[in-house]
């Protein structure tokens, strides 16, 4: 939910995410054109809070 609220990404784009699409150093998702609905490269920045949540281990 935080990811949707922070980025405004479509649910289908989030479902298509892979680990190599996330750049934790620059705090961004790099979504290639073939994974997007509009077929354009998208770079989506993330807040520090969401990055911390993504890096938390799942219990």
N, C-alpha and C positions, 0 to 999 in steps of 0.2 A: 504494500500500500504506500509506504514511504517513497518508493521508487516512482510510482505513478504520480504521486503528488509533487515530488521534487522536479521531475523531468517533463511531465506532460506527455510521456510516450504512450503510444497505442499498446493495448494488451497484446496484440499479435506481434508487435515488434519486441516486446519484452519476452514473449515465449520463444522467439527466434534467437535470443541472445546466446552467445557462447563465451566461454572464459577468455578466449583470445580477443574478443571485441572490447574488453574492459581494460583501460589504461589507468592503473591506480596512481601512478606518479603524477599524471596531469589531471586526474580526477575527471575522466571523460569516457563515454562510450563512443566508439567509432563503428557506426553501422554501415556496412557496405551497401551499395545500391541494390544488389540482388536480394537483400533481406528486407527491403522497405516497400511499403505499399506504393509510394510515389516514384520508386526507382531512382532516387537521388541519394548520394552519399550524405549521411547526417552525422554530425559530431555534437554530442549532447553532454554538457558539463554536469557534474554532480556536486552536491554540497558535501562538506566534510562529514556531517552527521550520517548521511546515507552511505558514504564510503566506509565509515566505521561499522555500520550495521551489516554491510555486505561482507566485511572481513571477520565478523563474529562467527565463532564456530556454532554449528547447529547442534542443539541438545535434544 
